[in-house]
Amino acid sequence: MRRLLAYSEPSRANGKTESELLMFALVAALVFIGSFLLAAGTIIGMFGLYHDKIVAALTFEPIPREVPVYRLRISRRRAAPSKRPAAPAFTASVLAA
């Protein structure tokens, strides 16, 4: 292990040393693991906060709606027969004039 961390001449085509590549890999791994743990913690935290609402949403059964039934009663009052005589009808000759 001591040999990897010691200074070494550039051994890659891009001019990076093994210790630089090792340090880059270590930092990249820590960033990846940290972001993964942050995402997992956020998911677990949100599940913990909203557990009751999640369970309620999954077990919700909508109230069945009954089809409305309309019962209409139509009542018409009949006119009582008049006791006075009816007015004389117009003839066609009156309207033609």
ABEGO torsion letter per residue (X at the ends): XAAAABBBBBABAAGBBAAAAAAAAAAAAAAAAAAAAAAAAAAAAAAAAAAAAAAAAAABBBBBBBBBBBBBBBBBBBBBBBABBBBBBBBAAAAAX
